[in-house]
Amino acid sequence: MWRTCTAAAAATWWVCSLVTETARADEEVGVLTCTLAEAGSAPASDIPTAGQTRDALCTFKAKGGAEETYAGKVQGVSISPEHKGALIWVVKSTSGAAAEPGLLQQTYASDPAKPADQKPPMIGEANSDIILHSMADKLEGSASASQKAAPAGFVILGVELRLTATSG
């Protein structure tokens, strides 16, 4: 009887631990907004070039209220020199990491496992528990995988963030 109770308790603990880990997976820790700087020297043609890198000024607003400023570099394909605007990502953590100062300071690369018809999340290279999920608008009617169009405009391949200021 004692062994049965011990085994049942261990199995219950394992299932509860698994449920807790699953619930913590991809926990939102804040929102990152990056504004692209103007391109330095534009190419001679009007055709966007592959592998461009643009400077960016980024602000991270943690769910806990703290705000950080990062200097960034955004590498992408087909980012035209005229492209202005903001890139917005939901920052998630698979480890349930608390938003500490400098949490995002690292290089991120696009997830190669994502299909070509979807905007891939950006996965931290030094800390892969930190993942940036694009908040780009989705086209109406693009829910079916067989009917999705390839991402329009440009594709982000990498992001590098360096902490410059913290408040809150």
PyMOL commands that set and color helices and strands:
alter all, ss='L'
color gray80, all
select helices_A, chain A and resi 2-24+145-147
alter helices_A, ss='H'
color red, helices_A
select strands_A, chain A and resi 27-36+52-62+67-77+86-93+107-110+122-124+130-134+155-167
alter strands_A, ss='S'
color yellow, strands_A
deselect
rebuild
show_as cartoon
